[in-house]
Structures are given as structure tokens and as C-alpha cells.
Amino acid sequence: MILVVAEQKDGKLNRASWEAVAAAQQLASGSMPIKIAVVGQGVSAVATELAQAAVAEVLTVEHASLGVYTPDAFAQALQQVIAQVSPAYVLFPHTYQTRDYSPTLAARIDRALVTDVTAIRTGTGAPAFARPMFQGKLIADVVPQGPAPYLVTIQIGAYRADAAQKGAAPAPIAVAGVNVDESKIRQKPEAPFQEAKQAVDLSQAERIVSVGRGIKTQENIALAEQLAKAFGAELAASRPICDNGWLPMERQIGSSGQTVAPKLYVAVGISGAIQHLVGMKGSRTIVAINKDADAPIFEVADYGLQGDLFELAPAIIAELAKA
Ligand SMILES: Cc1cc2nc3c(=O)[nH]c(=O)nc-3n(C[C@H](O)[C@H](O)[C@H](O)COP(=O)(O)OP(=O)(O)OC[C@H]3O[C@@H](n4cnc5c(N)ncnc54)[C@H](O)[C@@H]3O)c2cc1C
């Protein structure tokens, strides 16, 4: 049995959960049942949404101490769920939250954890979990050792959310009862940083226009903003743009920034260094605008526009205004 731990915040499902469901369905190959657990408080609407998936069951894991996220409470609760359902694998989307608590959980139950998995190789023998190493220069195929369950986090964008198979009828929803010992919660969460700043979560964006050093000056960022607006997209950037302080760090895409998988990623004046590509190559459709025909970004692009961005971007904005 495979357990997928879906992620929600304030009753809103993180769509990377669907990507983890798609990964679980590939791992199961139709021969292992899948259950989805959703942890928090007031998660019934999210459970109903997840019950559309072709899975055996959705489990709600609710407790007053799980309403506000803490790694200790989540690890306590999930340890009990794992003991109740005895899965062979536990899959999580590789989010900031699971990055935080999954090592704690793995240590508590003394089981193997494979993080940031980009592909699952099934066939003869035990499944291997592919994960990038050394900033994406190598891919290691990891076969976890020791007793099950094996804990696996799935990189955002490695699987497509819309590839998750839906069931003919909604899956049953059941309650997984857990106790959380509040005296064992060592963290005292403060008000969420993201909400206070109203920061953007690019991993949830459906369209992204990303700008690189080809934009040349801080003043020209306005052109990228106009292009993003014309597409109805979020604005992101390569590292030099954020290092220069032309856009905030939270908008950086890549190995030291965010990993994203939008439906549309428009790379404007970005060369396509490996550290950038690892953050966006899972995007469904990639459009690259670059004056250099040999720029590596064209190797991952579905549509390449070779030319001067200062001519092409205004032309695209004008065309989109007509649409
Ligand atoms: C440990 C480490 C971590 C890193 N992490 C990240 C990361 O998270 N994210 C990231 O992005 N980078 C990261 N980098 C940096 C990365 O190696 C590259 O240096 C960076 O991605 C390059 O950014 P760029 O493509 O904007 O700039 P450049 O490589 O300078 O490319 C600019 C591109 O713009 C094109 N261009 C110029 N003028 C025009 C024009 N008028 N019209 C059209 N095209 C034009 C050029 O042909 C060129 O291809 C990291 C590096 C290291 C060592």
C-alpha cells in the first residue's frame, strides 16, 4: 500500500499534492492500493477534492494541534497514521513544509527517506528513485534499504498534476484518529512570514514570465513586468537579477531559488545555465526569447524566439493586447 501525504494550508490544497498522487499511481502500476492522508484542522473540503483521485481511500488526520503547522505535531500525527495503515511507501510533495518535517518523521520511525525525487524507475526488482545531485549535474538512482515504509518526497514539477488519474466514483473518506501530545511540541509558530509580506508562491503559478541578464538594466525590468501582465503571469528571474536586487529573492528560479512547474514559462534573456534549468524544466510549455541561437535555454524550449528581446517583447505585448 502507498500512502500519499497531501498538503493543505487554511483549507486550500497545495496542487503539488496532485503531482505526488500522479507519482504514487505510477509507482503502484495498478497493483498496489493508494491512500491519501490530509493533515490539519478543517480539512474536509480538501479531502472531498482529493477523493476525486483514483485511490482506495482518503484519510482526514485532524487535531486542534495540527491547525497551525509545527514539525513536531505533524511528525507525531503521521507516525500514528503510518502505524495504522502500514504502507510500503509514503510519498510527499517536496515542499518547504515536508522538507521541514519529513527528516524528523523518518528519524522517529527509523526508516529511509529519499528526497527531491524527479522520477521513479519501476520494472524488474525494487523501484529506484531518481534524484539530482551536485546541483543537477548527476542523477542518482536510489533504492532505499532496510525495512519499509520508505519515505519519498517528489520534486515539484517532476510529475504533472493533471496526469493524476481520477476515479469513476469518489473515493471513500475516513477519519484517521490521532493524539498529539502538546507538551512534546517544541516549536512556537509566529505569524506566517509569507502572509505578512503578501509574498508570491511561484510554485502555485500557472504562468510565469522570467527575466534574465539580457534585460541589461534595472529600468528595463518594467518591460518584463508589462510582458508578465500581458500574459496574466507572475514575474520571476534568474539569479543575477535577484543578486542585483532588481527583483526580490523570492522570485528567483533555480537550484538556489524556487522550483516551478507552470503551464507556461517564458524565459526572456536567460541563457539557460543548469542551475536555472533545474528550477523550471518541468514546466509544461517553455518559450525562450534570446538573441543567441546557441543559448542552452533553446534545448529545453518548446518554442524558441531568436532575436532582440527589446523588439520581441513589445511586439508580443501589442499582439496580446489585440487578443
Ligand atoms: C551554486 C550556484 C547556484 C546557482 N543558483 C542559481 C539559481 O538558483 N538560479 C539561476 O538562475 N542561476 C543560478 N546560478 C547562476 C547560474 O550559473 C547562471 O550564472 C545564471 O543563471 C545566469 O543568468 P542569466 O541567464 O540571466 O544570465 P546570462 O548567463 O548572462 O545570460 C543572459 C542571456 O541573455 C541573452 N541576451 C542578452 N541580450 C539580449 C537581448 N537584447 N535580447 C535577447 N537576449 C539577450 C544572452 O544571449 C544570454 O543568453 C547559480 C550558480 C551557482 C554557482
Ligand as a Chemical Component Dictionary entry (heavy atoms), coordinates in Angstrom:
data_LIG
# 
_chem_comp.id                   LIG 
_chem_comp.type                 NON-POLYMER 
_chem_comp.pdbx_formal_charge   0 
_chem_comp.three_letter_code    LIG 
# 
loop_
_chem_comp_atom.comp_id 
_chem_comp_atom.atom_id 
_chem_comp_atom.alt_atom_id 
_chem_comp_atom.type_symbol 
_chem_comp_atom.charge 
_chem_comp_atom.model_Cartn_x 
_chem_comp_atom.model_Cartn_y 
_chem_comp_atom.model_Cartn_z 
_chem_comp_atom.pdbx_ordinal 
LIG C1  C1  C 0 25.948 27.338 -6.610  1  
LIG C2  C2  C 0 25.224 28.111 -7.679  2  
LIG C3  C3  C 0 23.856 28.271 -7.573  3  
LIG C4  C4  C 0 23.164 28.982 -8.558  4  
LIG N1  N1  N 0 21.805 29.100 -8.447  5  
LIG C5  C5  C 0 21.125 29.715 -9.459  6  
LIG C6  C6  C 0 19.707 29.802 -9.424  7  
LIG O1  O1  O 0 19.041 29.348 -8.469  8  
LIG N2  N2  N 0 19.065 30.406 -10.446 9  
LIG C7  C7  C 0 19.735 30.937 -11.524 10 
LIG O2  O2  O 0 19.097 31.481 -12.438 11 
LIG N3  N3  N 0 21.084 30.888 -11.569 12 
LIG C8  C8  C 0 21.790 30.308 -10.562 13 
LIG N4  N4  N 0 23.139 30.286 -10.609 14 
LIG C9  C9  C 0 23.825 31.099 -11.632 15 
LIG C10 C10 C 0 23.878 30.416 -12.993 16 
LIG O3  O3  O 0 25.047 29.618 -13.061 17 
LIG C11 C11 C 0 23.959 31.490 -14.125 18 
LIG O4  O4  O 0 25.049 32.324 -13.890 19 
LIG C12 C12 C 0 22.690 32.335 -14.226 20 
LIG O5  O5  O 0 21.542 31.521 -14.295 21 
LIG C13 C13 C 0 22.767 33.185 -15.477 22 
LIG O6  O6  O 0 21.692 34.065 -15.511 23 
LIG P1  P1  P 0 21.170 34.652 -16.895 24 
LIG O7  O7  O 0 20.790 33.559 -17.799 25 
LIG O8  O8  O 0 20.141 35.685 -16.562 26 
LIG O9  O9  O 0 22.448 35.467 -17.431 27 
LIG P2  P2  P 0 23.462 35.127 -18.586 28 
LIG O10 O10 O 0 24.021 33.785 -18.487 29 
LIG O11 O11 O 0 24.403 36.290 -18.647 30 
LIG O12 O12 O 0 22.546 35.137 -19.889 31 
LIG C14 C14 C 0 21.948 36.277 -20.441 32 
LIG C15 C15 C 0 21.303 35.837 -21.750 33 
LIG O13 O13 O 0 20.616 36.935 -22.318 34 
LIG C16 C16 C 0 20.792 36.902 -23.707 35 
LIG N5  N5  N 0 20.615 38.280 -24.189 36 
LIG C17 C17 C 0 21.421 39.343 -23.970 37 
LIG N6  N6  N 0 20.890 40.461 -24.552 38 
LIG C18 C18 C 0 19.727 40.065 -25.140 39 
LIG C19 C19 C 0 18.747 40.745 -25.883 40 
LIG N7  N7  N 0 18.841 42.068 -26.146 41 
LIG N8  N8  N 0 17.704 40.038 -26.361 42 
LIG C20 C20 C 0 17.588 38.706 -26.129 43 
LIG N9  N9  N 0 18.502 38.011 -25.426 44 
LIG C21 C21 C 0 19.550 38.685 -24.913 45 
LIG C22 C22 C 0 22.190 36.383 -23.918 46 
LIG O14 O14 O 0 22.325 35.795 -25.209 47 
LIG C23 C23 C 0 22.314 35.359 -22.796 48 
LIG O15 O15 O 0 21.949 34.054 -23.255 49 
LIG C24 C24 C 0 23.864 29.569 -9.641  50 
LIG C25 C25 C 0 25.233 29.407 -9.721  51 
LIG C26 C26 C 0 25.919 28.688 -8.754  52 
LIG C27 C27 C 0 27.402 28.532 -8.894  53 
# 
loop_
_chem_comp_bond.comp_id 
_chem_comp_bond.atom_id_1 
_chem_comp_bond.atom_id_2 
_chem_comp_bond.value_order 
_chem_comp_bond.pdbx_ordinal 
LIG C1  C2  SING 1  
LIG C2  C3  SING 2  
LIG C2  C26 DOUB 3  
LIG C3  C4  DOUB 4  
LIG C4  N1  SING 5  
LIG C4  C24 SING 6  
LIG N1  C5  DOUB 7  
LIG C5  C6  SING 8  
LIG C5  C8  SING 9  
LIG C6  O1  DOUB 10 
LIG C6  N2  SING 11 
LIG N2  C7  SING 12 
LIG C7  O2  DOUB 13 
LIG C7  N3  SING 14 
LIG N3  C8  DOUB 15 
LIG C8  N4  SING 16 
LIG N4  C9  SING 17 
LIG N4  C24 SING 18 
LIG C9  C10 SING 19 
LIG C10 O3  SING 20 
LIG C10 C11 SING 21 
LIG C11 O4  SING 22 
LIG C11 C12 SING 23 
LIG C12 O5  SING 24 
LIG C12 C13 SING 25 
LIG C13 O6  SING 26 
LIG O6  P1  SING 27 
LIG P1  O7  DOUB 28 
LIG P1  O8  SING 29 
LIG P1  O9  SING 30 
LIG O9  P2  SING 31 
LIG P2  O10 DOUB 32 
LIG P2  O11 SING 33 
LIG P2  O12 SING 34 
LIG O12 C14 SING 35 
LIG C14 C15 SING 36 
LIG C15 O13 SING 37 
LIG C15 C23 SING 38 
LIG O13 C16 SING 39 
LIG C16 N5  SING 40 
LIG C16 C22 SING 41 
LIG N5  C17 SING 42 
LIG N5  C21 SING 43 
LIG C17 N6  DOUB 44 
LIG N6  C18 SING 45 
LIG C18 C19 SING 46 
LIG C18 C21 DOUB 47 
LIG C19 N7  SING 48 
LIG C19 N8  DOUB 49 
LIG N8  C20 SING 50 
LIG C20 N9  DOUB 51 
LIG N9  C21 SING 52 
LIG C22 O14 SING 53 
LIG C22 C23 SING 54 
LIG C23 O15 SING 55 
LIG C24 C25 DOUB 56 
LIG C25 C26 SING 57 
LIG C26 C27 SING 58 
# 
